[in-house]
Amino acid sequence: MPHSQPARRRKDDTSAPWILTFADLLSLVLTFFVLVFSMNTVQYESWKAVVHTMNEEFNPKRPMVEILPHDTPPSLMTRSIPGLNLTYLEALLDRQLKQVPLFQEAVVHRVEDTVVISLPASLLFEPKLAVLAPDANRALRALAGALVQVRNKVQVAGYTNGAPVKTGLFRSNWELSLTRARVVAGTLSNAGYQQPMTVLGYADTRLRSLEHFNNVKSRYEWAERIDIVLINEKREQGTYDIF
């Protein structure tokens, strides 16, 4: 039985398979642009109704959430009570520090609505370490005796220069500055200052505040310091307050 031969394409047949692929591609591109256009022109109210309907159909037992207006309590809008006069406080602390031999290089100065006691870190710690020297411990205890009479809120902030930490005890200057501030705050607390203190670590992010130092060496030395900041805001009265 003779085998059937495949039909030969006629010479005038111009159809080709790629036309079907091209048509499918055009359809996909057109569909894509239609979807993009529809997503950019979504009507919120209509879409909200669709979402609500789908939630009702697919999750009828979901818990209902009721949105109620929230009013800010009046207690949060009250103004804070000022503490001691900052000019008087600056003079008082400067006189107290002059009586502590280790703090002769310390600086008491005003920064906006605060009084700042700046202590070079070289007076308190070894380079890139956070263990207090024996003299520093005694000096901070004397400072705590002055702070315990002051009813202004207190912050303790640590700063460093940009030199990397190579002691292996700290992963970065951030951790070093915060640890030093915590050590100073803990020493003041152990010495009798029992009020809450805010502890902050700034590392080397505040070097611009030292631009008033013309001497680069002095600027580098003061970059590593501990600032004890007294805010113009009254704290709660403590046991030892006399003012």
WOSUL-V311262 format. One record per residue. RES is the residue in three letters. PHI is phi in whole degrees, 0 to 359 (none if undefined). BURIAL is b if it has 16 or more other C-alpha atoms within 10 Angstrom, else e. D_LAST is the distance of its C-alpha to the last C-alpha in whole Angstrom. Layout:
BEGIN
res=[RES RES]
phi=[PHI PHI]
burial=[BURIAL BURIAL]
d_last=[D_LAST D_LAST]
END
This chain:
BEGIN
res=[MET PRO HIS SER GLN PRO ALA ARG ARG ARG LYS ASP ASP THR SER ALA PRO TRP ILE LEU THR PHE ALA ASP LEU LEU SER LEU VAL LEU THR PHE PHE VAL LEU VAL PHE SER MET ASN THR VAL GLN TYR GLU SER TRP LYS ALA VAL VAL HIS THR MET ASN GLU GLU PHE ASN PRO LYS ARG PRO MET VAL GLU ILE LEU PRO HIS ASP THR PRO PRO SER LEU MET THR ARG SER ILE PRO GLY LEU ASN LEU THR TYR LEU GLU ALA LEU LEU ASP ARG GLN LEU LYS GLN VAL PRO LEU PHE GLN GLU ALA VAL VAL HIS ARG VAL GLU ASP THR VAL VAL ILE SER LEU PRO ALA SER LEU LEU PHE GLU PRO LYS LEU ALA VAL LEU ALA PRO ASP ALA ASN ARG ALA LEU ARG ALA LEU ALA GLY ALA LEU VAL GLN VAL ARG ASN LYS VAL GLN VAL ALA GLY TYR THR ASN GLY ALA PRO VAL LYS THR GLY LEU PHE ARG SER ASN TRP GLU LEU SER LEU THR ARG ALA ARG VAL VAL ALA GLY THR LEU SER ASN ALA GLY TYR GLN GLN PRO MET THR VAL LEU GLY TYR ALA ASP THR ARG LEU ARG SER LEU GLU HIS PHE ASN ASN VAL LYS SER ARG TYR GLU TRP ALA GLU ARG ILE ASP ILE VAL LEU ILE ASN GLU LYS ARG GLU GLN GLY THR TYR ASP ILE PHE]
phi=[none 291 284 284 268 297 291 281 288 287 295 270 275 257 289 216 296 294 295 296 296 295 295 298 297 298 295 295 297 297 298 299 292 295 295 298 297 292 290 281 239 289 275 300 297 294 295 298 295 296 299 297 296 294 296 294 281 264 217 289 259 292 289 274 250 257 267 243 294 244 256 291 300 300 295 281 258 285 279 286 272 297 270 296 303 293 296 296 295 298 295 298 290 298 293 293 292 296 273 256 304 292 260 294 269 291 234 252 213 268 227 55 263 220 246 245 259 262 246 302 296 294 282 249 228 285 306 61 238 228 257 292 287 303 295 294 297 294 293 293 294 293 294 298 296 280 289 294 270 256 260 277 291 236 238 238 238 255 227 223 274 275 294 291 275 240 284 84 270 228 280 198 294 300 294 296 296 291 295 298 297 293 295 296 297 294 293 298 294 293 276 126 275 266 278 298 230 272 251 229 231 252 53 251 272 241 293 293 290 256 293 286 279 285 278 297 297 296 297 292 291 283 298 266 203 241 255 257 255 254 272 282 210 282 267 291 292 259 293 262 290 239 261]
burial=[e e e e e e e e e e e e e e e e e e e e e e e e e e e e e e e e e e e e e e e e e e e e e e e e e e e e e e e e e e e e e e e e e e e e e e e e e e e e e e e e e e b b e b e e b b e e b b e b b e e e e b b e e b b b b b e e e b b b b b b b b b b b b e e b b b e b e e e b b b b b b b b b e e b b b b b b b b b b b b b b b e e e b e e e e b e e b b b b b b b b b b b b b e b b b e b e b e b e b e b b b b b b e e b e e e e e e e e e e e b b e b b b b b b b b b b b b b b e e e e e e e e]
d_last=[124 123 119 117 116 113 113 113 111 112 112 111 108 105 102 100 97 94 94 93 90 89 89 87 85 85 84 81 80 80 78 75 75 75 73 70 71 70 67 66 67 66 65 62 63 66 65 62 65 67 64 63 67 67 64 66 69 68 65 65 63 60 56 56 52 51 49 46 44 40 37 34 31 29 26 27 27 23 21 18 15 13 10 8 11 14 15 12 11 15 15 13 14 18 17 16 19 22 21 23 26 27 25 26 28 25 24 21 21 21 23 23 20 18 17 20 20 24 26 29 31 33 30 30 33 37 38 39 37 34 34 31 32 31 29 28 26 25 23 22 20 19 17 16 14 12 12 11 7 7 8 11 14 16 20 22 26 29 31 35 38 41 43 44 43 46 44 46 42 41 43 41 38 37 37 36 33 31 32 30 27 27 28 25 23 24 24 20 20 22 20 17 15 17 15 18 19 22 25 27 31 32 35 37 36 34 36 36 32 34 36 35 36 39 40 41 40 37 37 38 36 33 34 33 29 26 24 20 19 15 16 15 14 11 12 12 10 11 11 9 6 4 0]
END
